[in-house]
Structure formats: C-alpha cells, structure tokens
Amino acid sequence: MSFFKTIEKRRSSRSFSKKAVEKSKISKILKAAWMSPSSMGTQNYQVYEVVSASKKEKLVKATHDQGYVDAPLVLVFCTDPKRIKDMGARGKNLFAVQDATIAAAYAQLAATAQGLSSVWIGHFKEKAVAQTLKTKLRPVAILAIGYSTEKPGPKEFQKMKDLFKKV
Ligand SMILES: Cc1cc2nc3c(=O)[nH]c(=O)nc-3n(C[C@H](O)[C@H](O)[C@H](O)COP(=O)(O)O)c2cc1C
C-alpha cells in the first residue's frame, strides 16, 4: 500500500473478529515502531504486547469499559525516560512522551499498511494500566489491533485553513 493510501485508509475500528494477527505482521508493526524517530535516538519507550486474556480483561476495565481493548493484538506504549541524558525536565516529561507517541503512530500506520484495523486508546486510568502490566513506567497509548468487522463512517475534519497557517 502506498504511503498516502495508508494515511487515507487508516480509520479507527472498534470491533474486531477473533482472527489472530499473523506473527509476520506483528513483527513489521513492532519494527516500524522501533525505527521511528526519537529524542537523540535514545528510544525512551517500552512497548508491551499483551497476550494474556486476563490482562486484556483488566485493560478493558482500566479503559472505562472500552470492550474493544480485548482485541487480537494489544500494544501498550509506555514512556521509559531512563536513556534521556542532559535534557532536564523537558526530556523526561516531554521528549519521552513524544518518543512513545511517535512509536505508537508508526505502529498504527504499519498495521493499516498490512490490511489491519486499529484504534488508539488514550482514555484510561494510568495507574490501573501500569498495575496490569506490572510496570512502574507511564503508559501513554494503547493500540487495539485486528481485523475489523465494521466499516468506518464518514469523518469530519476541522478546516485546513484553521489548523495550518503561514507566518
Ligand atoms: C490521543 C488519542 C486518544 C484517543 N482515545 C481514544 C479512546 O480512548 N477511545 C476510542 O475509542 N478512541 C480514541 N481515540 C481515537 C479517536 O477517537 C479517533 O482517532 C478520532 O475520532 C478520528 O477518527 P479516525 O481514527 O477514524 O480517523 C483516540 C485518539 C487519539 C489520537
């Protein structure tokens, strides 16, 4: 799939079939995240692939009962600022979040490019997600990925002229 086709094709799905995501596709998703840009190349994130059914169930609760978090492939992107040096609070508080977020965005597009659907989950109780993963790291995004059983509806956009300005 071409780059711009992938961008256009990516839409949120909130209903997935039980079909497992092929290992080769998961590898490409993780590789895309791994190759994403990061602060000084230090990759200040940790990605958890949630394989345990009971953990997925806990994540559904931690995401305010968003049932589709129980998807065939669930990835949780956490900040891990331990490799950031000499960047002060901006590094720890902002760059690490950006690193994890960019990695998640690359992963989501890599899923789309391989015919998968996904939804980005940001509405969750951080503590409950971290407890489920048994980590002290800060979770910033969850991707629920699989084969969609629904068609995306029309999408509304802000006007481009309101979002992009020449100065
Ligand atoms: C930071 C962020 C947080 C989001 N949180 C949620 C969420 O908790 N639950 C959900 O169903 N969708 C969530 N979404 C998905 C958005 O609702 C969706 O991307 C948006 O409505 C645009 O639709 P599209 O993805 O089909 O283009 C989130 C997206 C982003 C980028």
Ligand as a Chemical Component Dictionary entry (heavy atoms), coordinates in Angstrom:
data_LIG
# 
_chem_comp.id                   LIG 
_chem_comp.type                 NON-POLYMER 
_chem_comp.pdbx_formal_charge   0 
_chem_comp.three_letter_code    LIG 
# 
loop_
_chem_comp_atom.comp_id 
_chem_comp_atom.atom_id 
_chem_comp_atom.alt_atom_id 
_chem_comp_atom.type_symbol 
_chem_comp_atom.charge 
_chem_comp_atom.model_Cartn_x 
_chem_comp_atom.model_Cartn_y 
_chem_comp_atom.model_Cartn_z 
_chem_comp_atom.pdbx_ordinal 
LIG C1  C1  C 0 -4.679  10.805 21.811 1  
LIG C2  C2  C 0 -5.845  9.985  21.330 2  
LIG C3  C3  C 0 -6.684  9.396  22.267 3  
LIG C4  C4  C 0 -7.761  8.598  21.834 4  
LIG N1  N1  N 0 -8.500  7.915  22.763 5  
LIG C5  C5  C 0 -9.490  7.099  22.339 6  
LIG C6  C6  C 0 -10.182 6.310  23.282 7  
LIG O1  O1  O 0 -9.887  6.274  24.472 8  
LIG N2  N2  N 0 -11.185 5.516  22.804 9  
LIG C7  C7  C 0 -11.522 5.464  21.479 10 
LIG O2  O2  O 0 -12.432 4.713  21.130 11 
LIG N3  N3  N 0 -10.864 6.199  20.569 12 
LIG C8  C8  C 0 -9.853  7.003  20.965 13 
LIG N4  N4  N 0 -9.126  7.703  20.043 14 
LIG C9  C9  C 0 -9.444  7.576  18.604 15 
LIG C10 C10 C 0 -10.107 8.844  18.085 16 
LIG O3  O3  O 0 -11.414 8.937  18.628 17 
LIG C11 C11 C 0 -10.143 8.822  16.550 18 
LIG O4  O4  O 0 -8.821  8.740  16.060 19 
LIG C12 C12 C 0 -10.800 10.069 16.007 20 
LIG O5  O5  O 0 -12.165 10.084 16.327 21 
LIG C13 C13 C 0 -10.662 10.192 14.498 22 
LIG O6  O6  O 0 -11.228 9.089  13.822 23 
LIG P1  P1  P 0 -10.339 8.140  12.903 24 
LIG O7  O7  O 0 -9.309  7.482  13.767 25 
LIG O8  O8  O 0 -11.306 7.133  12.316 26 
LIG O9  O9  O 0 -9.681  8.963  11.846 27 
LIG C14 C14 C 0 -8.032  8.461  20.446 28 
LIG C15 C15 C 0 -7.169  9.052  19.524 29 
LIG C16 C16 C 0 -6.075  9.770  19.952 30 
LIG C17 C17 C 0 -5.117  10.329 18.912 31 
# 
loop_
_chem_comp_bond.comp_id 
_chem_comp_bond.atom_id_1 
_chem_comp_bond.atom_id_2 
_chem_comp_bond.value_order 
_chem_comp_bond.pdbx_ordinal 
LIG C1  C2  SING 1  
LIG C2  C3  SING 2  
LIG C2  C16 DOUB 3  
LIG C3  C4  DOUB 4  
LIG C4  N1  SING 5  
LIG C4  C14 SING 6  
LIG N1  C5  DOUB 7  
LIG C5  C6  SING 8  
LIG C5  C8  SING 9  
LIG C6  O1  DOUB 10 
LIG C6  N2  SING 11 
LIG N2  C7  SING 12 
LIG C7  O2  DOUB 13 
LIG C7  N3  SING 14 
LIG N3  C8  DOUB 15 
LIG C8  N4  SING 16 
LIG N4  C9  SING 17 
LIG N4  C14 SING 18 
LIG C9  C10 SING 19 
LIG C10 O3  SING 20 
LIG C10 C11 SING 21 
LIG C11 O4  SING 22 
LIG C11 C12 SING 23 
LIG C12 O5  SING 24 
LIG C12 C13 SING 25 
LIG C13 O6  SING 26 
LIG O6  P1  SING 27 
LIG P1  O7  DOUB 28 
LIG P1  O8  SING 29 
LIG P1  O9  SING 30 
LIG C14 C15 DOUB 31 
LIG C15 C16 SING 32 
LIG C16 C17 SING 33 
# 
